Amino acid sequence: MAEGLAQAAPAQQRPMSLAGFDPIRALLTQLVDAINVNTAATIAAAGADPPTFDPLPRPETELDRARARVRSQARQALTDLFLGRTPAT
């Protein structure tokens, strides 16, 4: 049964909840990500192909989503400016 679940197509993930994501867990998450980056740098320095590590998941707040929307709109406006398109309003 576990093999079937592992091979199934990944479902759309819901955003991680802030419940239980305290400062200690946030620091541990940053520590694991830093260790992974250090591991990749050490492997690359040895001349091998470094693996890519995905950062650990973190909760996403509405403020994070709003900032992402603003960045996306700014990128689109810049793209429209350079391509001579009329910005959508």
LOMILUM-346183 format. One record per atom (N, C-alpha, C, O): residue number from 0; residue in one letter; atom name; x negated, z negated, y. Coordinates in nm, 3 decimals, padded with zeros to 5 digits. Layout:
[atom NUM; A; CA; [X; Z; Y]]
...
This chain:
[atom 0; M; N; [-00.081; 00.000; -00.119]]
[atom 0; M; CA; [00.000; 00.000; 00.000]]
[atom 0; M; C; [-00.086; 00.000; 00.126]]
[atom 0; M; O; [-00.056; 00.072; 00.221]]
[atom 1; A; N; [-00.193; -00.079; 00.126]]
[atom 1; A; CA; [-00.280; -00.087; 00.243]]
[atom 1; A; C; [-00.348; 00.046; 00.269]]
[atom 1; A; O; [-00.368; 00.085; 00.384]]
[atom 2; E; N; [-00.384; 00.117; 00.161]]
[atom 2; E; CA; [-00.447; 00.247; 00.178]]
[atom 2; E; C; [-00.352; 00.346; 00.244]]
[atom 2; E; O; [-00.393; 00.425; 00.329]]
[atom 3; G; N; [-00.225; 00.341; 00.205]]
[atom 3; G; CA; [-00.125; 00.429; 00.266]]
[atom 3; G; C; [-00.109; 00.401; 00.413]]
[atom 3; G; O; [-00.095; 00.493; 00.493]]
[atom 4; L; N; [-00.110; 00.274; 00.450]]
[atom 4; L; CA; [-00.100; 00.238; 00.592]]
[atom 4; L; C; [-00.224; 00.281; 00.669]]
[atom 4; L; O; [-00.214; 00.324; 00.784]]
[atom 5; A; N; [-00.339; 00.270; 00.606]]
[atom 5; A; CA; [-00.462; 00.307; 00.674]]
[atom 5; A; C; [-00.470; 00.458; 00.696]]
[atom 5; A; O; [-00.528; 00.503; 00.795]]
[atom 6; Q; N; [-00.412; 00.536; 00.605]]
[atom 6; Q; CA; [-00.417; 00.681; 00.617]]
[atom 6; Q; C; [-00.304; 00.737; 00.701]]
[atom 6; Q; O; [-00.309; 00.853; 00.741]]
[atom 7; A; N; [-00.204; 00.657; 00.729]]
[atom 7; A; CA; [-00.090; 00.705; 00.808]]
[atom 7; A; C; [-00.135; 00.734; 00.951]]
[atom 7; A; O; [-00.232; 00.676; 01.000]]
[atom 8; A; N; [-00.064; 00.824; 01.015]]
[atom 8; A; CA; [-00.096; 00.858; 01.154]]
[atom 8; A; C; [-00.078; 00.734; 01.240]]
[atom 8; A; O; [00.019; 00.660; 01.225]]
[atom 9; P; N; [-00.172; 00.711; 01.333]]
[atom 9; P; CA; [-00.160; 00.591; 01.417]]
[atom 9; P; C; [-00.039; 00.600; 01.508]]
[atom 9; P; O; [-00.016; 00.702; 01.573]]
[atom 10; A; N; [00.037; 00.493; 01.513]]
[atom 10; A; CA; [00.154; 00.488; 01.600]]
[atom 10; A; C; [00.110; 00.464; 01.744]]
[atom 10; A; O; [-00.001; 00.417; 01.768]]
[atom 11; Q; N; [00.196; 00.496; 01.837]]
[atom 11; Q; CA; [00.166; 00.472; 01.977]]
[atom 11; Q; C; [00.151; 00.322; 01.997]]
[atom 11; Q; O; [00.240; 00.244; 01.961]]
[atom 12; Q; N; [00.039; 00.282; 02.054]]
[atom 12; Q; CA; [00.014; 00.141; 02.073]]
[atom 12; Q; C; [00.081; 00.091; 02.200]]
[atom 12; Q; O; [00.080; 00.158; 02.303]]
[atom 13; R; N; [00.138; -00.028; 02.188]]
[atom 13; R; CA; [00.195; -00.091; 02.306]]
[atom 13; R; C; [00.082; -00.158; 02.382]]
[atom 13; R; O; [-00.019; -00.195; 02.323]]
[atom 14; P; N; [00.098; -00.173; 02.515]]
[atom 14; P; CA; [-00.006; -00.242; 02.591]]
[atom 14; P; C; [-00.022; -00.386; 02.540]]
[atom 14; P; O; [00.075; -00.451; 02.501]]
[atom 15; M; N; [-00.145; -00.433; 02.541]]
[atom 15; M; CA; [-00.174; -00.568; 02.494]]
[atom 15; M; C; [-00.113; -00.669; 02.590]]
[atom 15; M; O; [-00.114; -00.650; 02.711]]
[atom 16; S; N; [-00.060; -00.777; 02.536]]
[atom 16; S; CA; [00.004; -00.881; 02.616]]
[atom 16; S; C; [-00.101; -00.972; 02.679]]
[atom 16; S; O; [-00.210; -00.990; 02.623]]
[atom 17; L; N; [-00.069; -01.027; 02.794]]
[atom 17; L; CA; [-00.158; -01.122; 02.859]]
[atom 17; L; C; [-00.154; -01.260; 02.792]]
[atom 17; L; O; [-00.241; -01.343; 02.815]]
[atom 18; A; N; [-00.054; -01.283; 02.709]]
[atom 18; A; CA; [-00.041; -01.412; 02.642]]
[atom 18; A; C; [-00.162; -01.435; 02.552]]
[atom 18; A; O; [-00.193; -01.353; 02.466]]
[atom 19; G; N; [-00.230; -01.546; 02.573]]
[atom 19; G; CA; [-00.345; -01.579; 02.492]]
[atom 19; G; C; [-00.475; -01.517; 02.537]]
[atom 19; G; O; [-00.580; -01.545; 02.479]]
[atom 20; F; N; [-00.472; -01.433; 02.640]]
[atom 20; F; CA; [-00.595; -01.371; 02.689]]
[atom 20; F; C; [-00.648; -01.458; 02.803]]
[atom 20; F; O; [-00.630; -01.427; 02.921]]
[atom 21; D; N; [-00.714; -01.565; 02.765]]
[atom 21; D; CA; [-00.765; -01.661; 02.862]]
[atom 21; D; C; [-00.907; -01.623; 02.905]]
[atom 21; D; O; [-00.962; -01.527; 02.852]]
[atom 22; P; N; [-00.967; -01.697; 02.999]]
[atom 22; P; CA; [-01.102; -01.662; 03.045]]
[atom 22; P; C; [-01.206; -01.661; 02.933]]
[atom 22; P; O; [-01.299; -01.581; 02.936]]
[atom 23; I; N; [-01.191; -01.749; 02.836]]
[atom 23; I; CA; [-01.287; -01.752; 02.724]]
[atom 23; I; C; [-01.277; -01.623; 02.643]]
[atom 23; I; O; [-01.379; -01.562; 02.610]]
[atom 24; R; N; [-01.156; -01.582; 02.613]]
[atom 24; R; CA; [-01.138; -01.458; 02.537]]
[atom 24; R; C; [-01.187; -01.337; 02.618]]
[atom 24; R; O; [-01.245; -01.244; 02.561]]
[atom 25; A; N; [-01.166; -01.338; 02.749]]
[atom 25; A; CA; [-01.214; -01.229; 02.834]]
[atom 25; A; C; [-01.367; -01.223; 02.830]]
[atom 25; A; O; [-01.424; -01.114; 02.819]]
[atom 26; L; N; [-01.433; -01.338; 02.839]]
[atom 26; L; CA; [-01.580; -01.340; 02.833]]
[atom 26; L; C; [-01.631; -01.296; 02.696]]
[atom 26; L; O; [-01.730; -01.224; 02.688]]
[atom 27; L; N; [-01.565; -01.339; 02.589]]
[atom 27; L; CA; [-01.606; -01.296; 02.455]]
[atom 27; L; C; [-01.590; -01.146; 02.437]]
[atom 27; L; O; [-01.672; -01.081; 02.373]]
[atom 28; T; N; [-01.484; -01.091; 02.493]]
[atom 28; T; CA; [-01.462; -00.947; 02.486]]
[atom 28; T; C; [-01.573; -00.872; 02.559]]
[atom 28; T; O; [-01.625; -00.773; 02.509]]
[atom 29; Q; N; [-01.609; -00.921; 02.678]]
[atom 29; Q; CA; [-01.718; -00.859; 02.753]]
[atom 29; Q; C; [-01.850; -00.872; 02.678]]
[atom 29; Q; O; [-01.932; -00.779; 02.679]]
[atom 30; L; N; [-01.871; -00.987; 02.613]]
[atom 30; L; CA; [-01.994; -01.009; 02.538]]
[atom 30; L; C; [-02.007; -00.911; 02.421]]
[atom 30; L; O; [-02.114; -00.854; 02.400]]
[atom 31; V; N; [-01.900; -00.891; 02.347]]
[atom 31; V; CA; [-01.902; -00.799; 02.234]]
[atom 31; V; C; [-01.930; -00.656; 02.283]]
[atom 31; V; O; [-02.008; -00.583; 02.222]]
[atom 32; D; N; [-01.866; -00.617; 02.393]]
[atom 32; D; CA; [-01.890; -00.484; 02.448]]
[atom 32; D; C; [-02.035; -00.468; 02.493]]
[atom 32; D; O; [-02.095; -00.363; 02.472]]
[atom 33; A; N; [-02.092; -00.573; 02.555]]
[atom 33; A; CA; [-02.231; -00.567; 02.600]]
[atom 33; A; C; [-02.327; -00.558; 02.481]]
[atom 33; A; O; [-02.426; -00.486; 02.486]]
[atom 34; I; N; [-02.297; -00.631; 02.374]]
[atom 34; I; CA; [-02.380; -00.623; 02.253]]
[atom 34; I; C; [-02.375; -00.482; 02.194]]
[atom 34; I; O; [-02.477; -00.430; 02.150]]
[atom 35; N; N; [-02.257; -00.422; 02.194]]
[atom 35; N; CA; [-02.244; -00.285; 02.142]]
[atom 35; N; C; [-02.325; -00.186; 02.226]]
[atom 35; N; O; [-02.389; -00.097; 02.171]]
[atom 36; V; N; [-02.321; -00.201; 02.358]]
[atom 36; V; CA; [-02.399; -00.114; 02.446]]
[atom 36; V; C; [-02.548; -00.134; 02.420]]
[atom 36; V; O; [-02.625; -00.038; 02.414]]
[atom 37; N; N; [-02.590; -00.260; 02.406]]
[atom 37; N; CA; [-02.730; -00.290; 02.379]]
[atom 37; N; C; [-02.773; -00.232; 02.244]]
[atom 37; N; O; [-02.883; -00.179; 02.233]]
[atom 38; T; N; [-02.688; -00.241; 02.145]]
[atom 38; T; CA; [-02.718; -00.184; 02.013]]
[atom 38; T; C; [-02.737; -00.034; 02.023]]
[atom 38; T; O; [-02.832; 00.021; 01.967]]
[atom 39; A; N; [-02.648; 00.033; 02.095]]
[atom 39; A; CA; [-02.659; 00.178; 02.111]]
[atom 39; A; C; [-02.787; 00.215; 02.186]]
[atom 39; A; O; [-02.854; 00.312; 02.151]]
[atom 40; A; N; [-02.823; 00.137; 02.289]]
[atom 40; A; CA; [-02.946; 00.165; 02.365]]
[atom 40; A; C; [-03.070; 00.144; 02.279]]
[atom 40; A; O; [-03.166; 00.220; 02.289]]
[atom 41; T; N; [-03.068; 00.042; 02.195]]
[atom 41; T; CA; [-03.182; 00.015; 02.107]]
[atom 41; T; C; [-03.199; 00.127; 02.005]]
[atom 41; T; O; [-03.311; 00.170; 01.977]]
[atom 42; I; N; [-03.090; 00.175; 01.950]]
[atom 42; I; CA; [-03.096; 00.285; 01.853]]
[atom 42; I; C; [-03.145; 00.411; 01.921]]
[atom 42; I; O; [-03.226; 00.485; 01.865]]
[atom 43; A; N; [-03.097; 00.437; 02.043]]
[atom 43; A; CA; [-03.141; 00.556; 02.117]]
[atom 43; A; C; [-03.289; 00.546; 02.152]]
[atom 43; A; O; [-03.361; 00.646; 02.146]]
[atom 44; A; N; [-03.336; 00.427; 02.188]]
[atom 44; A; CA; [-03.478; 00.408; 02.221]]
[atom 44; A; C; [-03.567; 00.431; 02.100]]
[atom 44; A; O; [-03.683; 00.470; 02.114]]
[atom 45; A; N; [-03.513; 00.408; 01.982]]
[atom 45; A; CA; [-03.589; 00.430; 01.859]]
[atom 45; A; C; [-03.591; 00.577; 01.820]]
[atom 45; A; O; [-03.657; 00.616; 01.724]]
[atom 46; G; N; [-03.519; 00.659; 01.896]]
[atom 46; G; CA; [-03.521; 00.803; 01.871]]
[atom 46; G; C; [-03.409; 00.855; 01.783]]
[atom 46; G; O; [-03.405; 00.973; 01.752]]
[atom 47; A; N; [-03.318; 00.770; 01.745]]
[atom 47; A; CA; [-03.205; 00.812; 01.660]]
[atom 47; A; C; [-03.084; 00.841; 01.747]]
[atom 47; A; O; [-03.080; 00.808; 01.866]]
[atom 48; D; N; [-02.986; 00.903; 01.687]]
[atom 48; D; CA; [-02.860; 00.928; 01.757]]
[atom 48; D; C; [-02.779; 00.800; 01.763]]
[atom 48; D; O; [-02.742; 00.746; 01.659]]
[atom 49; P; N; [-02.751; 00.749; 01.883]]
[atom 49; P; CA; [-02.677; 00.622; 01.890]]
[atom 49; P; C; [-02.529; 00.641; 01.858]]
[atom 49; P; O; [-02.471; 00.745; 01.891]]
[atom 50; P; N; [-02.469; 00.543; 01.794]]
[atom 50; P; CA; [-02.325; 00.552; 01.769]]
[atom 50; P; C; [-02.248; 00.528; 01.898]]
[atom 50; P; O; [-02.301; 00.470; 01.993]]
[atom 51; T; N; [-02.125; 00.573; 01.901]]
[atom 51; T; CA; [-02.040; 00.543; 02.016]]
[atom 51; T; C; [-01.948; 00.430; 01.977]]
[atom 51; T; O; [-01.888; 00.430; 01.870]]
[atom 52; F; N; [-01.938; 00.334; 02.065]]
[atom 52; F; CA; [-01.853; 00.218; 02.041]]
[atom 52; F; C; [-01.737; 00.224; 02.139]]
[atom 52; F; O; [-01.756; 00.245; 02.259]]
[atom 53; D; N; [-01.617; 00.206; 02.089]]
[atom 53; D; CA; [-01.501; 00.195; 02.176]]
[atom 53; D; C; [-01.495; 00.052; 02.228]]
[atom 53; D; O; [-01.516; -00.042; 02.153]]
[atom 54; P; N; [-01.466; 00.036; 02.358]]
[atom 54; P; CA; [-01.453; -00.101; 02.408]]
[atom 54; P; C; [-01.333; -00.171; 02.344]]
[atom 54; P; O; [-01.234; -00.108; 02.307]]
[atom 55; L; N; [-01.345; -00.301; 02.331]]
[atom 55; L; CA; [-01.234; -00.378; 02.274]]
[atom 55; L; C; [-01.113; -00.370; 02.366]]
[atom 55; L; O; [-01.129; -00.358; 02.487]]
[atom 56; P; N; [-00.994; -00.376; 02.311]]
[atom 56; P; CA; [-00.875; -00.366; 02.395]]
[atom 56; P; C; [-00.860; -00.487; 02.486]]
[atom 56; P; O; [-00.896; -00.600; 02.451]]
[atom 57; R; N; [-00.806; -00.460; 02.602]]
[atom 57; R; CA; [-00.778; -00.565; 02.699]]
[atom 57; R; C; [-00.635; -00.548; 02.746]]
[atom 57; R; O; [-00.579; -00.439; 02.740]]
[atom 58; P; N; [-00.575; -00.657; 02.793]]
[atom 58; P; CA; [-00.438; -00.645; 02.844]]
[atom 58; P; C; [-00.436; -00.559; 02.970]]
[atom 58; P; O; [-00.532; -00.554; 03.047]]
[atom 59; E; N; [-00.325; -00.492; 02.989]]
[atom 59; E; CA; [-00.308; -00.406; 03.106]]
[atom 59; E; C; [-00.191; -00.458; 03.188]]
[atom 59; E; O; [-00.080; -00.473; 03.137]]
[atom 60; T; N; [-00.218; -00.487; 03.315]]
[atom 60; T; CA; [-00.113; -00.539; 03.402]]
[atom 60; T; C; [-00.048; -00.425; 03.479]]
[atom 60; T; O; [-00.097; -00.312; 03.479]]
[atom 61; E; N; [00.061; -00.455; 03.544]]
[atom 61; E; CA; [00.127; -00.354; 03.626]]
[atom 61; E; C; [00.036; -00.311; 03.741]]
[atom 61; E; O; [00.039; -00.195; 03.781]]
[atom 62; L; N; [-00.044; -00.402; 03.792]]
[atom 62; L; CA; [-00.139; -00.368; 03.898]]
[atom 62; L; C; [-00.242; -00.267; 03.847]]
[atom 62; L; O; [-00.277; -00.173; 03.919]]
[atom 63; D; N; [-00.290; -00.284; 03.724]]
[atom 63; D; CA; [-00.382; -00.187; 03.665]]
[atom 63; D; C; [-00.318; -00.050; 03.655]]
[atom 63; D; O; [-00.381; 00.051; 03.686]]
[atom 64; R; N; [-00.192; -00.046; 03.610]]
[atom 64; R; CA; [-00.123; 00.083; 03.597]]
[atom 64; R; C; [-00.100; 00.147; 03.733]]
[atom 64; R; O; [-00.110; 00.269; 03.747]]
[atom 65; A; N; [-00.069; 00.066; 03.835]]
[atom 65; A; CA; [-00.048; 00.119; 03.970]]
[atom 65; A; C; [-00.178; 00.176; 04.025]]
[atom 65; A; O; [-00.178; 00.283; 04.086]]
[atom 66; R; N; [-00.289; 00.106; 04.004]]
[atom 66; R; CA; [-00.418; 00.157; 04.050]]
[atom 66; R; C; [-00.453; 00.288; 03.980]]
[atom 66; R; O; [-00.507; 00.379; 04.042]]
[atom 67; A; N; [-00.424; 00.296; 03.852]]
[atom 67; A; CA; [-00.452; 00.420; 03.777]]
[atom 67; A; C; [-00.368; 00.536; 03.832]]
[atom 67; A; O; [-00.417; 00.648; 03.842]]
[atom 68; R; N; [-00.242; 00.508; 03.868]]
[atom 68; R; CA; [-00.157; 00.613; 03.927]]
[atom 68; R; C; [-00.213; 00.661; 04.060]]
[atom 68; R; O; [-00.215; 00.781; 04.088]]
[atom 69; V; N; [-00.259; 00.566; 04.143]]
[atom 69; V; CA; [-00.315; 00.603; 04.274]]
[atom 69; V; C; [-00.441; 00.687; 04.255]]
[atom 69; V; O; [-00.459; 00.787; 04.325]]
[atom 70; R; N; [-00.528; 00.648; 04.162]]
[atom 70; R; CA; [-00.650; 00.726; 04.135]]
[atom 70; R; C; [-00.614; 00.866; 04.086]]
[atom 70; R; O; [-00.676; 00.964; 04.126]]
[atom 71; S; N; [-00.515; 00.874; 03.999]]
[atom 71; S; CA; [-00.473; 01.004; 03.947]]
[atom 71; S; C; [-00.418; 01.093; 04.057]]
[atom 71; S; O; [-00.448; 01.212; 04.062]]
[atom 72; Q; N; [-00.338; 01.036; 04.146]]
[atom 72; Q; CA; [-00.282; 01.113; 04.257]]
[atom 72; Q; C; [-00.393; 01.159; 04.352]]
[atom 72; Q; O; [-00.388; 01.270; 04.403]]
[atom 73; A; N; [-00.491; 01.073; 04.376]]
[atom 73; A; CA; [-00.603; 01.110; 04.464]]
[atom 73; A; C; [-00.685; 01.223; 04.402]]
[atom 73; A; O; [-00.726; 01.315; 04.472]]
[atom 74; R; N; [-00.710; 01.215; 04.271]]
[atom 74; R; CA; [-00.784; 01.323; 04.204]]
[atom 74; R; C; [-00.707; 01.454; 04.211]]
[atom 74; R; O; [-00.764; 01.560; 04.235]]
[atom 75; Q; N; [-00.575; 01.446; 04.190]]
[atom 75; Q; CA; [-00.493; 01.566; 04.195]]
[atom 75; Q; C; [-00.492; 01.626; 04.335]]
[atom 75; Q; O; [-00.498; 01.748; 04.350]]
[atom 76; A; N; [-00.485; 01.541; 04.438]]
[atom 76; A; CA; [-00.487; 01.591; 04.576]]
[atom 76; A; C; [-00.619; 01.659; 04.607]]
[atom 76; A; O; [-00.620; 01.762; 04.674]]
[atom 77; L; N; [-00.730; 01.603; 04.559]]
[atom 77; L; CA; [-00.860; 01.664; 04.581]]
[atom 77; L; C; [-00.871; 01.797; 04.508]]
[atom 77; L; O; [-00.925; 01.894; 04.561]]
[atom 78; T; N; [-00.821; 01.801; 04.386]]
[atom 78; T; CA; [-00.821; 01.926; 04.309]]
[atom 78; T; C; [-00.737; 02.032; 04.380]]
[atom 78; T; O; [-00.779; 02.147; 04.391]]
[atom 79; D; N; [-00.620; 01.993; 04.428]]
[atom 79; D; CA; [-00.534; 02.087; 04.501]]
[atom 79; D; C; [-00.603; 02.138; 04.627]]
[atom 79; D; O; [-00.590; 02.256; 04.661]]
[atom 80; L; N; [-00.676; 02.051; 04.696]]
[atom 80; L; CA; [-00.746; 02.090; 04.818]]
[atom 80; L; C; [-00.852; 02.196; 04.788]]
[atom 80; L; O; [-00.861; 02.296; 04.859]]
[atom 81; F; N; [-00.931; 02.174; 04.683]]
[atom 81; F; CA; [-01.037; 02.269; 04.650]]
[atom 81; F; C; [-00.985; 02.399; 04.592]]
[atom 81; F; O; [-01.046; 02.505; 04.611]]
[atom 82; L; N; [-00.873; 02.394; 04.523]]
[atom 82; L; CA; [-00.818; 02.516; 04.463]]
[atom 82; L; C; [-00.720; 02.587; 04.555]]
[atom 82; L; O; [-00.666; 02.692; 04.520]]
[atom 83; G; N; [-00.697; 02.530; 04.673]]
[atom 83; G; CA; [-00.608; 02.594; 04.771]]
[atom 83; G; C; [-00.462; 02.589; 04.733]]
[atom 83; G; O; [-00.383; 02.671; 04.779]]
[atom 84; R; N; [-00.426; 02.494; 04.649]]
[atom 84; R; CA; [-00.286; 02.480; 04.611]]
[atom 84; R; C; [-00.212; 02.392; 04.711]]
[atom 84; R; O; [-00.271; 02.307; 04.778]]
[atom 85; T; N; [-00.085; 02.415; 04.720]]
[atom 85; T; CA; [00.000; 02.330; 04.804]]
[atom 85; T; C; [00.030; 02.203; 04.725]]
[atom 85; T; O; [00.080; 02.211; 04.613]]
[atom 86; P; N; [00.000; 02.086; 04.782]]
[atom 86; P; CA; [00.027; 01.964; 04.706]]
[atom 86; P; C; [00.175; 01.945; 04.683]]
[atom 86; P; O; [00.257; 01.972; 04.770]]
[atom 87; A; N; [00.207; 01.898; 04.564]]
[atom 87; A; CA; [00.346; 01.873; 04.529]]
[atom 87; A; C; [00.391; 01.745; 04.600]]
[atom 87; A; O; [00.322; 01.644; 04.597]]
[atom 88; T; N; [00.508; 01.751; 04.665]]
[atom 88; T; CA; [00.558; 01.632; 04.733]]
[atom 88; T; C; [00.691; 01.593; 04.677]]
[atom 88; T; O; [00.750; 01.494; 04.721]]
